[in-house]
Amino acid sequence: MMQKRLVPEIAIGILKNPIVEFKLNGVYQINNIHIQGEARANINKGLIEVNLNEKTIFKDSIIIILPLEIESDSFELKDVTIGIDFHWEQKENQVFQGALKLIIVEGKIQAINILPIENYLNSVISSEMNANSSLNLLKAHAIISRSWLLAQIQKQKSLSKNQTTYQSIQQTDDEYIRWYDREDHSHFHVCADDHCQRYQGITRAHNPNVLKAIKETAGEVLTYKGQICDARFSKACGGVSELFENCWEPENHPYLTKVIDNINTSEGYNLELTKEHNAEKFINGKPDAFCNTSDENILKQVLNNYDHSAKDFFRWKVAYTQNELSALIKKKSGSDFGDIIDLIPVERGESGRLIKLKIVGSKKTLIIGKELEIRRWLSESHLYSSAFTIEKVWSNLGMPSKFILKGAGWGHGVGLCQIGAAVMGEKGYDYKQILMHYYKGAEIEKRY
């Protein structure tokens, strides 16, 4: 008889502050000390102090606060920042199940939530999208979130075992190429923000459809040739999904490939989008795609209130004056490029997203990449995506006075397109069909 596998536990980095304030809703314990109610943690002489009613009750370099009853007990963390560096950044109090671990990182207290993966998924699905989404969309998202998480845990173990230094920057005098993925998380498996998967505890985890989706797919993951898939996803691919290696490390995952987000190819477009003229026509047009929708009922399935303020995600436009753009690039890059003479597409991916962009300034010229670094340099927060074209308005002095960026999609565009998947669910596709559409060659396997 095959032995039943235990549900894995996950450690999530929630916040990092000099002082962490929290409330224990239920009886918790530190070693054999039972505590409950309002508490705060601060650093004193290199150790973390936990204070209850202005009295220090425990002091150590690492503190783990355990619930007596994981399903009924919870703790509330004060002033958690969500949407870090994005246009919806804000603070809110959040409530979590499981254990609270406190450690010292870079002179601050890092708060880490530890709990079983299935409990974590209940929150992730509710945090990533509206809990009233169709059941098939919720099931698809449960499987990809579970898969991505287990793949990251395995990758972290592998890097640790091999004592591999994770490299995410390639730099020469002419190029600065950077991607963002695993380098920030050596003290926990994943973070709680959009950098990993949006996780906001049980603050929004209350819809029975989410619980049903997780229960009915319990232990199910996407696999490719026996390995758990690194199942990425983004808000809207813009019509075509991108290759993994064009956004992150140069490693090919055959299941994270170019996918046309439609049953049929839109007429009038050549989808060899690595070619500039094809990309320009595609980005400046509005091709048929699952994610090309303005249906409010569908959008509300994927976009929470702070996301829903963004209306133009399939196709969008941003304009900068010369002064605005030169100041922005100086601020984001840390270098003075002078006046910006040109922005030149150097290399595009399969979805038309820019992988490399040449910034020509009066004082400095540099090629930058990958897609998220481009988005960071060209926005106070992040551009919706790096799939954009560039138009220049010229001044009488022969210099560009304005740069107009016209873009497609929201996010990196790799893997499942959340808005496209929501549309597929409304059209009657089941969760397996949705997953097979976005992850070519993958299979669904039950692992525990």
C-alpha positions, 0 to 999 in steps of 0.5 A: 500500500502506498504511504500517504504523503504529508501536506508540505509546510511553507514559510512566507516573508510578510514584512521587515520593520524595526518594530513589529506590532501584532495581535494574537487572536487565540492562545499562542505559545513561545516555548512553554509560555502561553500568550494572547492579545496585543504584542510588539517585538523590537530589537535590544542589544542584538536580540528580539524582545517580545513585549506584552502589556509593556512587559518583556516576556521573551527574548532571543535571536529567533522567536517562533510563536505557535498557535495551539489550534491552527484552524481557529487561532490567528494573528494580526500583523499591523501595517503590512505594505502590499503592492510594493513599488507598484501603483497600488502600494498601500498599508493594511492590517492583515490576519494570518493562520499558522505560526509567526517566526521572527528573525533579525535581517539587516538590523530589522525584524523579519516577520515570517508566517509558517503554515501548511501549503493548502491553507496558504493556497486558500489565501493566495487564490483569494488575494490574487483574484476575486474569490467570486471567480468561476470555479474552473478559474479557481481550480486552475489557479489552485494548481498553478499556485501549488505547482509554482510554490513547490517548484520554488521550494525545490529550487531553493533546496537545490541551490542551498545543497549545491551552495550555488551563488544565484546570479541575476546580473550580467553587466558590461560597459555597454549593457546592464541586464538584470532579472528578479526572481530568487535572490531576495529570499534566503530566509523563507521560501517566498514573499507575500507580495506580487514579486512572488504570489500575492498573499494577504493571510486570511484577510480575504480568504473567506469564499466557499468557492475557493475552499471548494477549488482547493479541496477538489484539486488537493495535491494536484500539480502541473508536471513536465516529464515528471518534474513539477512545473515552475508555473508562472502567471500574469494579469494579461498577456496582451494577446501572446504569452512570453518565453520564461528565459526572456524574463528570468534566468536563461533557462528554457522551460518548454511548457512556458512558451509562446501561446497565442491567447485565442483559438484562432490567429487574429487576421491581419497580424503577423505574429513573428513579434520578434521582428520590429515591424510586426510587433509595432502593428500588433501592439498598436492594434487590438487583435482578438484574444481571450484577454481582450475584454471589457466585460466588468463581470469577468474583470471583477473575477481577477481584479481586486479593488486596488487593481480595478482602478486600472482600466486600460491593461490590454492596450495602454499609453504613457507619455513623458516630456524630455525633462520627466524622462531624463529625471526619471531615468536618472532617479531609477538608474542612479546615472545621469544620462543627460537629455534622452536623445532616443529609446531604441528597441534592441531585442524583442521576445515572442510576445513583442515584449522588449528584452533589451532597450537602448537608452541614448543620452547626451551624456551616456548610452546603455542597453538595459534589460530584462523586461522588469528592469526596463519597466522599472527604469521607465516608470515611477512604479512599473510600466504595465509591461515591456511590450511597447512601441516608442513615438517621439515628438521633436522640438525646434532644437532638434531634440525629442520634447516628448516620448510616447509609449504605447503598450500591450498587456499587464505583467511579464506575460509568461504562463497563464494569463489571468484575464484570458483564463477568466474569459475561458472559464466564462466561455465554458472551458474547464480547468484542465482545458485552461491549463493545457492551453497556457502550459503546452505539453504539461500534465496534471499529477496528484503528488499528495 
